[in-house]
Amino acid sequence: MVPALGFALLAVVLLAPVAFPWYALAPEAVLAYGLTDDRLRYRLGLAVAPVMLLILPNGHGLATLFKPPGYVIDVLLTVAGIWWLVQRRRSLVPQS
């Protein structure tokens, strides 16, 4: 029952229109409490550790420092994704 609550909270955080990195800590804490497999707890701890480092001491996240390069990366990833889809579609369509 407790892991289901943790996964539900995690789904709410991941599917929310706006989410800050520290929002993921609450469901991960519930999951860490409810999981019985030590390997899963260890992996969950490895996932939580970098999230704590995303928030700077002044309260701002690292995302504010990387917004301009992030725009360029988003555009490049979008273009690459569209190019990949077009190439895949071309390879699936029989040529006459």
C-alpha positions in Angstrom: 0.0 0.0 0.0 2.8 2.4 0.9 4.7 1.9 -2.4 1.5 2.5 -4.3 1.1 5.8 -2.6 4.7 6.7 -3.4 4.2 5.9 -7.1 1.0 7.9 -7.1 2.8 10.9 -5.6 5.6 10.5 -8.1 3.1 10.4 -11.0 1.5 13.6 -9.8 5.0 15.3 -9.7 6.0 14.1 -13.1 2.7 14.9 -14.8 2.3 18.3 -13.2 2.5 21.3 -15.5 5.0 23.0 -13.2 7.4 21.0 -11.0 10.4 22.1 -9.1 13.1 19.5 -8.4 12.4 19.4 -4.6 8.8 18.2 -5.3 10.3 14.8 -6.2 11.8 14.4 -2.8 8.5 13.7 -1.0 7.4 10.7 -3.2 10.9 9.3 -3.2 11.0 9.4 0.7 7.6 7.6 0.8 9.0 5.0 -1.7 12.2 4.6 0.3 10.1 3.9 3.4 7.7 1.4 1.6 10.1 -0.6 -0.6 11.5 -3.8 0.9 14.1 -4.6 -1.8 17.5 -3.2 -0.7 18.7 -2.8 -4.4 15.7 -0.6 -5.2 16.3 1.5 -2.0 19.9 2.0 -3.1 19.0 3.0 -6.6 16.4 5.4 -5.2 19.0 6.9 -3.0 21.2 7.4 -6.0 18.3 9.2 -7.8 17.6 11.5 -4.8 21.2 12.6 -4.2 21.6 14.7 -7.5 18.2 16.3 -6.9 19.5 17.9 -3.7 22.3 19.4 -5.6 20.0 21.2 -8.1 19.1 23.9 -5.6 21.6 26.6 -4.9 22.1 28.1 -1.4 20.3 31.3 -2.5 17.2 29.3 -3.2 17.4 29.5 -7.0 17.9 26.3 -9.0 20.6 25.5 -11.4 18.0 25.8 -14.2 18.2 29.6 -14.0 21.8 29.4 -15.0 21.3 27.1 -17.9 18.1 28.6 -19.5 19.8 30.2 -22.6 21.8 27.1 -23.5 18.8 25.0 -22.7 16.8 26.8 -25.4 19.3 25.9 -28.0 19.5 22.3 -26.8 15.7 22.1 -26.8 15.6 23.3 -30.4 18.3 21.0 -31.5 16.6 18.0 -29.8 13.3 18.9 -31.4 14.9 19.2 -34.9 16.8 15.9 -34.4 13.6 14.2 -33.3 11.6 15.4 -36.3 14.5 14.5 -38.6 14.6 11.0 -37.1 10.8 10.5 -37.4 10.9 11.6 -41.1 13.8 9.3 -41.8 12.1 6.4 -40.1 8.8 7.1 -41.9 10.7 7.2 -45.3 12.3 3.8 -44.5 8.9 2.3 -43.7 7.1 3.5 -46.8 7.7 1.2 -49.8 9.3 3.1 -52.7 7.7 2.6 -56.1 
